[in-house]
Amino acid sequence: MPSIITLTLNPAVDKNSQVQQVVAERKLRCEPPVHHPGGGGLNVARAITELGGDVEAYWACGGAIGQLLSQLLDEEHIVHHPLSIDAQTRENMILFERSSEQQYRFGMPGPSLTADEIRTCLDTLLAIEPPPEYLVLSGSLPAGVDEALYARVAEAMPASCRVVLDTSGTPLQRGLETPLFLLKPNMRELGQLAGRPVEDDSQIRNVARSLIDQGKVEVVVTSLGSGGAVLTTAETHRHIRAPTVNIRSKVGAGDSMVAGLVLALSEGKPLADAMRFGVAAGSAAVMTGGTELCRRENTERLFRKME
C-alpha cells in the first residue's frame, strides 16, 4: 500500500474543445473533444503519478460517464479504486475561444450519494491496511450530502494518518470540525474562514496562526496563484514565490501544488523544501494547455531554479 491515498467524492470527466468565437444564439462548430479525468483528488493522484510517486485514488463511480472515467484513468496508468454509486458521474465542459485566447469552464453539480454509499466509502478507507501516511481530501462534495462529510472522514482515520484538505465553501468550514494536518485555502477562502476579507501577508499570518492555535490544523498553505504560496505553522511563516513561466492554462495548478507538496513530504523532505516543490509543480501545471497537469521535467527544472 502506498503512503498516499486520495479521495474524490465528486469526480468528473473534463471534456475539452476549441471554437473560434463564442456567440450567443448561434450554433458553434467545435473541434473534436479531448477527454481527461477530473476532480480534485483524481487530479492530485494524476500529478503524483506523473511526478514519479506512488499513490492510489478512491473515487465515486456511476453510470456510463463513470465507466469512461475509469477507462481514462487506466490509460494514464493511475492506480485507482472505483466506489460504485447508482447515479451518473458528472461531465464538465472546458471551451477555449481562439479569437480571444480565453478559456470558458462549465462545471456541473454532479450526482448525490446515498447514506449507504457514503458508509461503504468510509468502510473501504478504514479497511486499508496498513493505513496511509497521507490522505488527501480534495474537490467539491456531491449535491445533497452532509457538508461536514470531510470532517467525518478525517475523524474516522487512524491518528497516524495525516489528512490534507483542499476544498471550498461550507465543506471547507465544516471540514475544520476535526483536527487536520494541512489545509490549502486561497486568500478568498481564508477570508471566509476568518469571517472577513484577507488582503495582505500580515492578515494571512494572523488568520492562519489563529487556526493553528485553536488546534484545528498544523499547517496552513495559502495559495496566491501566480504569486506562489504562503506556508504557516506554529513556528514559521514564509512566502514561497512562484517562478515566472509562460501561462497557458491555470486549470489544475492548485491540485498539482498539493501533489508536489504531499509527494515531497512522503519522501521525507523538510516542510519548506516540500513547499517549494509544490509551488514548482503548480507553476509547471500552468505551462500546459487545457486540463493537463504538471509535467515531471518542468517541475524538477523549476524546483532546481528555485533552490
VOGU-3710 file (C-alpha; in Angstrom, 3 decimals, decimal comma):
1> mpsiitltln> 0,000/0,000/0,000  1,437/3,414/-0,962  1,831/6,123/1,643  -0,588/8,485/-0,180  -4,300/7,927/-0,770  -6,667/10,410/-2,417  -10,468/10,515/-2,119  -12,694/12,117/-4,766  -16,406/12,036/-3,996  -17,480/14,278/-6,890
11> pavdknsqvq> -15,182/13,354/-9,812  -15,805/14,285/-13,428  -14,830/13,696/-17,000  -13,495/17,000/-18,324  -14,398/17,440/-21,995  -12,038/19,924/-23,685  -12,694/21,569/-27,035  -11,988/24,730/-29,031  -14,111/27,166/-31,012  -13,212/30,261/-32,996
21> qvvaerklrc> -15,609/32,539/-31,126  -18,366/32,139/-28,544  -21,516/33,817/-29,902  -24,943/33,665/-28,271  -27,868/32,140/-30,186  -25,591/30,645/-32,819  -24,652/27,028/-33,429  -20,944/26,815/-32,621  -18,722/24,413/-34,558  -16,295/22,959/-32,039
31> eppvhhpggg> -13,108/20,970/-32,555  -13,189/17,227/-31,732  -13,198/16,980/-27,930  -10,414/15,600/-25,768  -11,378/13,915/-22,506  -9,390/13,996/-19,259  -10,097/12,711/-15,757  -11,257/15,500/-13,444  -11,966/16,157/-9,783  -9,560/17,361/-7,105
41> glnvaraite> -8,391/14,057/-5,658  -8,059/12,385/-9,054  -6,026/15,326/-10,317  -3,741/15,072/-7,278  -3,271/11,350/-7,960  -2,594/12,000/-11,647  0,014/14,635/-10,806  1,734/12,450/-8,191  1,910/9,618/-10,718  3,384/11,967/-13,342
51> lggdveaywa> 5,946/13,132/-10,777  7,064/9,541/-10,217  5,327/8,894/-6,896  3,163/6,021/-5,673  -0,472/6,877/-4,942  -3,858/5,197/-5,028  -7,082/7,026/-5,829  -10,507/6,154/-4,435  -13,458/7,748/-6,200  -17,246/7,591/-6,655
61> cggaigqlls> -18,091/5,905/-9,968  -21,526/5,795/-11,583  -23,074/5,149/-14,989  -21,563/5,377/-18,454  -19,565/8,518/-17,632  -18,096/6,710/-14,645  -17,015/3,864/-16,916  -15,400/6,353/-19,298  -13,588/7,957/-16,382  -12,311/4,576/-15,247
71> qlldeehivh> -11,001/3,926/-18,759  -9,250/7,311/-18,861  -7,543/6,602/-15,531  -6,404/3,205/-16,800  -4,917/4,855/-19,885  -2,865/7,153/-17,627  -1,752/4,155/-15,530  -3,326/5,565/-12,366  -3,812/3,015/-9,590  -7,443/3,601/-8,689
81> hplsidaqtr> -10,409/2,044/-6,917  -13,898/2,966/-8,199  -16,551/3,096/-5,459  -19,817/2,154/-7,131  -22,796/4,555/-6,899  -26,204/4,419/-8,568  -26,222/7,948/-10,009  -24,276/9,122/-13,059  -20,777/10,591/-12,654  -20,721/14,169/-13,930
91> enmilferss> -19,155/15,605/-17,076  -17,686/19,127/-17,275  -17,001/21,255/-20,353  -13,889/23,383/-20,924  -14,034/25,520/-24,058  -11,113/27,528/-25,466  -12,040/30,553/-27,595  -9,301/31,029/-30,188  -10,227/34,615/-31,100  -9,699/35,896/-27,551
101> eqqyrfgmpg> -7,445/33,103/-26,240  -9,803/32,884/-23,273  -10,993/29,713/-21,594  -14,591/29,041/-20,549  -15,156/26,416/-17,833  -18,600/24,891/-17,273  -18,767/22,774/-14,105  -21,764/20,523/-13,491  -23,085/19,822/-9,963  -22,704/16,039/-10,053
111> psltadeirt> -24,737/13,231/-8,507  -25,879/12,774/-4,947  -24,703/9,857/-2,832  -26,946/7,750/-0,639  -26,234/7,148/3,034  -25,307/3,523/2,242  -22,876/4,640/-0,478  -21,189/7,063/1,924  -20,951/4,359/4,598  -19,367/1,972/2,069
121> cldtllaiep> -16,835/4,663/1,177  -15,883/5,176/4,838  -15,686/1,439/5,490  -13,441/0,994/2,444  -10,999/3,656/3,650  -10,904/2,264/7,180  -10,199/-1,227/5,843  -6,965/-0,135/4,117  -4,005/-1,981/5,654  -1,655/-0,575/6,564
131> ppeylvlsgs> -3,319/2,851/6,865  -1,904/5,513/4,533  0,567/8,065/5,817  -1,316/10,801/3,937  -4,971/11,059/2,937  -5,814/13,875/0,513  -9,455/15,011/0,615  -9,818/17,260/-2,391  -12,553/18,785/-4,517  -16,228/19,593/-4,093
141> lpagvdealy> -18,737/17,392/-2,317  -21,672/15,866/-4,202  -25,008/17,646/-4,018  -27,146/16,875/-1,011  -24,548/15,142/1,174  -23,613/16,238/4,668  -21,312/19,239/4,253  -19,324/18,027/7,268  -18,517/14,768/5,445  -14,821/15,588/5,049
151> arvaeampas> -14,596/16,136/8,797  -16,308/12,776/9,367  -13,799/11,045/7,096  -10,826/12,747/8,767  -12,104/11,926/12,253  -12,557/8,256/11,355  -8,988/7,791/10,101  -6,253/6,472/12,425  -4,213/9,063/14,302  -1,124/8,084/12,294
161> crvvldtsgt> -2,741/9,297/9,046  -2,056/12,918/8,115  -5,167/14,389/6,484  -4,808/17,121/3,840  -7,951/19,100/2,971  -8,356/21,141/-0,217  -11,936/22,245/-0,803  -14,027/25,413/-0,601  -17,237/26,924/0,756  -19,141/25,262/3,561
171> plqrgletpl> -17,298/21,902/3,209  -14,081/23,807/3,952  -15,548/25,476/7,028  -17,170/22,279/8,291  -14,031/20,301/7,475  -12,274/22,031/10,357  -14,654/20,465/12,866  -11,974/17,819/13,386  -8,202/18,464/13,623  -6,333/18,234/10,308
181> fllkpnmrel> -2,688/18,069/9,318  -2,747/20,509/6,405  -5,203/22,968/4,903  -4,790/24,624/1,481  -7,086/27,634/1,048  -6,613/30,607/-1,233  -6,896/34,146/0,155  -10,635/34,354/-0,506  -11,274/31,041/1,229  -9,049/32,012/4,153
191> gqlagrpved> -11,146/35,171/4,454  -14,310/33,069/4,561  -12,849/31,080/7,445  -11,994/34,324/9,230  -15,338/35,995/8,529  -13,579/38,985/6,986  -11,521/39,737/3,856  -7,844/38,732/3,901  -5,828/41,167/1,818  -2,165/41,102/2,858
201> dsqirnvars> 0,559/38,954/4,373  0,009/40,058/7,953  -3,656/39,102/7,725  -2,747/35,740/6,202  -0,376/35,129/9,119  -2,913/36,186/11,751  -5,773/34,072/10,397  -3,595/31,010/9,709  -1,947/31,212/13,148  -5,378/31,547/14,753
211> lidqgkvevv> -6,494/28,283/13,129  -3,269/26,614/14,276  -3,509/27,996/17,831  -7,075/26,683/18,086  -5,785/23,202/17,284  -7,776/22,947/14,052  -4,783/22,358/11,785  -0,988/22,011/11,961  -0,025/23,546/8,610  -1,781/26,179/6,504
221> vtslgsggav> -0,670/26,658/2,897  -2,327/29,761/1,454  -2,306/29,748/-2,335  -1,535/33,080/-4,026  -1,940/31,894/-7,622  0,884/33,269/-9,741  2,364/34,755/-6,563  3,197/31,328/-5,169  2,052/30,343/-1,680  2,461/31,225/1,973
231> lttaethrhi> 3,478/28,498/4,401  2,342/28,949/8,009  2,988/26,711/11,015  3,268/27,398/14,745  6,992/28,038/14,266  7,309/29,648/10,840  5,616/31,892/8,320  7,201/32,301/4,907  6,263/33,297/1,366  7,371/30,844/-1,336
241> raptvnirsk> 7,388/32,805/-4,585  6,456/31,101/-7,828  8,949/31,192/-10,706  7,971/33,207/-13,761  6,591/30,959/-16,513  4,515/31,258/-19,660  0,867/30,707/-18,687  -1,238/28,518/-20,996  -3,942/27,294/-18,620  -4,495/27,693/-14,887
251> vgagdsmvag> -6,605/24,534/-14,653  -5,132/22,023/-12,199  -2,429/24,308/-10,801  -3,724/24,022/-7,235  -4,077/20,247/-7,476  -0,550/19,985/-8,878  0,772/22,077/-5,988  -0,886/19,772/-3,455  0,505/16,758/-5,325  4,074/18,061/-5,296
261> lvlalsegkp> 3,875/19,090/-1,650  2,431/15,825/-0,348  4,738/13,688/-2,501  7,807/15,535/-1,236  6,642/15,185/2,387  6,068/11,451/1,891  9,647/11,185/0,637  10,943/12,776/3,846  11,742/16,258/2,562  11,606/19,105/5,123
271> ladamrfgva> 8,385/21,098/5,023  9,976/24,194/3,439  11,582/22,149/0,655  8,348/20,237/0,115  6,514/23,541/-0,193  8,956/24,734/-2,833  8,476/21,514/-4,764  4,717/22,008/-4,539  4,938/25,560/-5,875  7,198/24,319/-8,674
281> agsaavmtgg> 4,593/21,681/-9,602  1,831/24,302/-9,580  3,888/26,563/-11,829  4,642/23,655/-14,159  0,901/22,989/-14,457  0,099/26,430/-15,891  2,659/25,817/-18,642  0,424/23,071/-20,109  -2,788/23,531/-22,078  -6,365/22,504/-21,336
291> telcrrente> -6,744/20,350/-18,239  -3,279/18,798/-18,489  -1,410/18,911/-15,192  2,251/19,415/-14,298  4,986/17,590/-16,180  7,802/15,993/-14,258  10,673/17,520/-16,247  9,249/21,044/-15,916  8,592/20,610/-12,192  12,094/19,360/-11,442
301> rlfrkme> 13,693/22,092/-13,564  11,693/24,846/-11,829  12,438/23,354/-8,405  16,184/23,409/-9,101  15,846/27,017/-10,225  14,018/27,963/-7,010  16,678/26,294/-4,858
//
